[in-house]
Amino acid sequence: MSEIIVSASDVMRTFMISAGVFRAKRPLHAVNGVTLDIRRGEVLAIVGESGCGKTTLAKLLLGLLPPSGGDIRLDGRPVMTIPRLEMAGLVQPIFQDPYSSLNPRKSVGAIITLPLVVQKDQDPSTWRRRAEEMMALVGLPPRLYNNFPNQLSGGQRQRVAIARALINRPEVVICDEPTSALDVSVQSQILNLLQDLRGELNLTYIIISHNLAVVEHMATRVAVMYLGRIVELAETDQLFKAPKHPYTMALLESVLTPDPSLGIPDTHLGAAYPNPVDPPSGCTFHPRCAQVMAHCSVQAPKRVPVEGGHVECHLFDANLGKEKAIA
Ligand code: SF4
């Protein structure tokens, strides 16, 4: 069995965006050359600002969107050749909002067993028992089997969503902001539950989040996305202790400190997030970069391998060397 469960190689996804009634459509490269190997059993977090392409990348990895270019493999097989039903048994999503992701007209039991119905599981007589086992695993009492989502708390609804995602024992679970719609008091319970289930069921998680506290708590590695590219990929400890890419540094500086008198630290990201339809030249981060150099606006940085991942920044390109920052 290969150590790599998901492998993405130079993956692209382009959407044609209308610029107005009488204007030609323009390409938006939502994912623009992502190369990434995800190890079996790891928790890979994908972080970045809204619009950076992380949700599109998740959809590509789920096989919900075909890539415009490049190659995505699950366990060595091209994702787009895996039949839809089989794919649903291998990769499952958990969405951020349990309020809208559960059908209000279905009971808890019907929601959790739905994947077995869809997969035409051969033995319906076992469905209830399996659902109740899964409910026990996620901390839901069996008496809730016939209840409806509106009779549950937010935390219980997210537990139902997790049970539904895991009942077919998928290999990979993609968690899209799994706690952002929940009360702070239940967020850590759900995160701890996800951690426990990973160990118990040998799961691989891909977590999409812009909550860096969640990422630090859960992830084994972190991919930082900016305008469709992974600009830094590193082990979690390494990334939080010694971030390399100026964008990662700015993101980490933007985390609120526990001392409210310190306010929001300066992120150095004074310029607004660029329009993805009209990205800046060279390094697309250059208009916002605190360490920008003369050639950054002209030449796109190459991917430089580092321990546990890579970084895309001229500061780490030995061939270019360091110039004096002009910011
Ligand atoms: Fe900043 Fe230049 Fe590195 Fe881009 S390549 S992140 S502009 S230093």
Residues whose N, C-alpha, C, O or C-beta is under 5 A from the ligand:
A	BS01	SF4	P246 C283 F285 H286 C289 Q291 V292 M293 C296 P301 E312 C313 H314 L315
